[in-house]
Amino acid sequence: MSDLKAIYTQLPEDLHTLPQPKSDKELEEMNYRVRHWMSNIPGSIKIGSKEHRQMVCQMFRETFNPYRPTFMDWPKLTDQEIDRLKSLPIWDIAVQTEGKARLRMAAYVKEIVDPEWADAIARNAWEENRHKEVLSDLVRFYGIPLASESPYSVPKDPEWAYLVTGFSECWDSFYAFGLFAIAEKSGFFTKELIETFEPVMQEECRHILLFANWLAWHRANLPWIKRILFELKVIAVHAFLVYERIGLIKTMDAEGEEHFQDNNFTINGVAELGNEKTTLADFLRLCLSEDDRRFSGYDRRLLRPETAPFLTKMALWLLPKKLLNKQLVG
C-alpha cells in the first residue's frame, strides 16, 4: 500500500479542492473548451517530433475540465428508472476497471523519463481516479449493489499494463459512444443522467486521443531493435484483449468469492439499452458517426485511434447482409 500511496501523491490537483464554477455560463464555456482545441503551432507536424509531443501534452492540459465530472448532482429517479440501472451488469467491472486504469497509468508514469509525457499521463491517471469516484458515488446514491473490491496491486510490467489499458479504452470507448447514443435515444437513461454522464464520455475521448498520439510518438522514437520488441508486445496485448473479451470474465472480490461479469458489454449491450429495432449495421454506423463527432473539435493534426473504426468499416463492407441486417433490439 505504501507504493500505491507514493504513486498517487504524485498526481496533479486534489480531487476535493478543485474550484466550483461561478455560474452556469462559466460551466458551459468550460464544457465547450473541453471539446474544441486547436494548437498555435503552425504548419504540418512530424509524428515523433518535439512539436508533436508538445501539441499532444498541451491539448491534454488545456482541455482539462476542473468542474465536471467532479461535482455530480445526481437526479432523482423513479423506482422503475433505478431498477433499470440496477439491471445493467456493468457496475462491478466499471468501478474495478477505473481502479485498475488509474493505478496502471500512475505506475507507468514512474517509468517515463520525458517530463511532458509524465505530466500528461499522470493527469490521465488522476482523471481515471475521478471516474472511479464518480461511479462509486453513483452506485451509493442509487443503492446499486457492488461486490467488494479486491486489493489493487502495482503491475510487474508497467508498460504492458499501460498498453493493455490504453488499447482497451480505445476499443471500449468506440463502442460505448454508440451505446450512449442509443441509451439517450431510447430514453433508457433520463435526460438528467445523460447530461450528468456526458462529460465522462468526452473525457474518455480525450484519453484515447492522448494514448493514440503517445503510441505513435513512442514508436517513432524507438531504436529499430527495441521497436521490433515493442511491436511484438503490442501484438501480444491485442491477443490478450481478444481472449479477455470472449465470454464471461471471472473475478474475485475482497472476500475471495467468484463473480462472473460480461466484459464485452459494450458490444452486447444494445439489447439492454435500446427499445427500437436496431440492426448490427445500424449500430456499427452509429459508432462510426459518434466517434467522428466526438473527435471533430480537436486539431486535425493529432492522430485518432484507427483500429476500431477501420475494422468496423471492413465489417460493414465484408459481412453478409443477412448478418448486418440482424436485429439487435426488438
N, C-alpha and C positions, 0 to 999 in steps of 0.2 A: 504493500500500500504506500510506502514511503516513495517508491519510484513513481507511482501514479501522481502523488501529490507534487513531486518535483516537476513532472511534465506539465500538469495543469496550471501551476502557478506561473508558467512562462507565457500563458495565453494572454492576448491583449484584452483590455476592458473587463470590468467586473459586471457580471450579468445583472446584479441587483443595484447597481449605482448608475446605470445609463439614464440620460435625461428623458423626460417625458415631453411629447410635443406641446408647444404653447397653444396651438389652435388646430382645428381640422384642416385649415388651409396649409399649414406647415406640414402636416402629415401627408396631405395629398401631393404636395410638391416633392417630398422625400420619396414617396412611392413612385412618382414619375422618374426621378433621377436613378432609382434602382434599375429601371427597365430601359433607360436611354443613356448611352455613354459613347462619346467619341474622343479619340486621342488627339492631342495637339501636335503629335509627331508627324511631320509632313512626309508625303511620298510613300512608296512601297516599303514593306518591311520584310527583311530576310528572316526566315524561320531559323531560330537558334542564335540570333544576334542579340547583343545587349539591348538594342531598341525593342526587339520582340519581348524580351523579359521585362523591360521597363513598362511597356504598354500593358502587358497582362497584369502585372502586380499593381499598377496604378488603377486599372479598371476595378480590381477587386477591392482596393481600399476605398475608392471614391463612390462605388455603388453600395457600400455597406449601409444598411438601414438600422440606425440605433433605436428606432421606436418599435418596429414590427419585425418579427412576431414576438417580441419580448412581452409586451403588455396585452394580454388577452382578456377581453370582456366576453366571457362565454355566454352565448344567447340562451334564453330559457326555451326549452324544447318540451313538446308534449310527451306523454309516456310512450306513445307509438313511435315517435321520432327517436327517442332514446333507445327503444328496443331495436330499431333498425341499426343504430350504431353498434349496439352490443352484439348484433348478429354477424357483423363482419369479422372474419377470422384473421385479423391482421394486427391486432393491438400489441400482443406479446412480442411478435417478431419486429414490429415497427419500433417499439421502445428499445429493444435489445440491439437492433441494427444501428440506431443512432448512437447508442452507448459504445458499440464496437468502433463505429466510424470516428468518433471524437478521440478515442484512445489511439487508434491506428495512425491517424493523421498527426496527432500530437507526438507520438513516438517517432514517426518518420522525421519530424522537424529536427530532432536531435542528431539525425544523420546528415543533414543538409549543411553544406559549407557556405553557400551563397546567402547573404543576409536578406536580400529581397524575396527570394523564394521561401526562405524560412519564415519570414513575417507573413507572407500571403497564406501559406499552408497552415500556420498557427492560427490565423484568423478563420480559416476554413474549419479547423478543429473546434474553435470556440463557437462558431455558428452551429456545428453539429451538436454541441453540448446544449445550445439554446433550443434546438429542435427537440432534443430529448426532454428537456424541462417542460416545454410546451405540451408535448404528447403526454407526459406524466401528469401534468396539471389537468388536461382534458379528461383522462380516464378517471381521475379522482373526482372531478366535478360532476361527471355524469354517472358515476358509480359503475364503471366498466371493470369487471374483474380481470386481474392480471396474475400470471404466475410470478412468483418471487424471482428476482434476477439472480443468476449465479454470479460469482465474483468475476470481474474482468481482469485479465492478465496481460502484461506487456508482451507484444509479439516477439518471437525469437528472431524473425527476419522482418524488420520494419518496412523494407522496400516491397517485399512480397505482399505484406498486409495492406500497404498503401495502394498497390496496384489492384488488388482484389476489391478494395473499397471503391476506388475510382472507376474501374470498368463496370462494377456492379451498379453504381449510381448512374452511369451513362445509359445502361440498358433499362434499369428500372424507371428512371425519370422519363425516358422517351415514351414508355407505355403508360406511365402514371399521368402524363399530360393528357392523353386521350381519355383515360378513365375519369379524371377530374372533370373534363368537359361533359362526359356522359352523365356523371352524377349531378352536375349542375342542370343539364337539360331535362333530366328525368324528374328532378325535384327530390331525389334521394337525400341529398344534402340541402338543408334550408338555405335561403339566400344569406342569412346571417352567418351560417357556418362556412359558406363559400367565401364570403368576404373576409372571414377570420383566417382561413387557411390559404388564401391566395398568396400572401407574402411568403409563406413557406414554400409553395410551389415555385415561385420565381427565384427564391434563394437557391433552390436545387438547380435551377437553370444556370445561375452564376457559378455554382460549384463545379458542374461538369464542363463549363466553359474554361474555368481555371485548369481543371485536370487535363483537358484535351490539349491546351497550349503548353502546359508544363511537360506533358509527354512528348510533344513534338520538339520542344526546346531541348529536353534531356537527350532524346535520341540524336539530335543534330550535334551535340557536344560530346558524345562518347567516342573514344578511340575505336577503331574498327573491331578489334578483338572483344572489347567489352560490349560493343554494340551487338555482336553476334550472341553473346551470352545473355544480354538483356532481352533480345528478341525471343530467345528460347524460353526465357522466364515468362514473357508476355503470352506466348503460346500455351504454356502450362497453366497460367492464370485463367485463360479462356476455357481450357479443358475443365479446370476445376469448377468454374462457374456454370458450365453446361451440366456437369454432374450434379452440382448443388441444386439446380432447378428442376431436376427430374423427380417428380413425385413429391412426397411429403418429407419434411426435414425433422429429424428427431433432435430435441434439445432437452437439456436438464435444467431444472430450477435449482434454487439455493438449497432445497431440502433433498435434492438428489432424485426427484420424481421426473419421469419422462413425459414430454409433451410433443405432440406431432402437429406441425404447422405447415400451411401451404405457402412455401417460399416463392411460388410463382403466381401469386395473386394478381400481380399487375397484368398477366395475360388472361387468367381465368376469371377475373372479377367483373367482366362486362355483364354477365347474367345476374350478378349480385346487385349492381348499381343501376342498371337500366330498367326501363319499363316499356320500351318500344322495341319494335322488331329491328334488330341491328345485325347485319351480316359481318362476316370476318373482313370482307373488303371494306365495308363502311368503317369499321373500327381502325383498320390499318391506315386508311386515308385520313381519318380524323387525327391519329397520332402524328402523321406527317405534317398536317396543316397546323396543329397546335405547337409542334416542335419549331416550325418556321416562325410562327407568330411570337413565341417567347424569345427567340434569338434575334428577332428583326431589329430591335432597338440598339444593338451593340455594334461597335465598329466592325465593318465587314472584313477588315484585315486580320481580325482574330479568327483562328480556326475553330470550327464547330465539331462536336463529336459526329463522326461519319458512319460508323459501322452499323448501328441500329437502323438509321434511315436508309442506308444503301441496301441492306438485306431486306428491309420491308418493301422497298421498291422492287427488288428482284422477286420477292414473294408475290406481289401483285401482278408481275409480268409472267411468272413461270407456273404458279399453282393452277390447277384445273379450276375452271369456272364453277363447277359443282361445289368444290370446297370453299372457294371465295364467297359464294352466294349462300353458304350455310348460315343459318340464323344463330346468333349467339344469345339473343334475348327474344323471349316470346315463345 
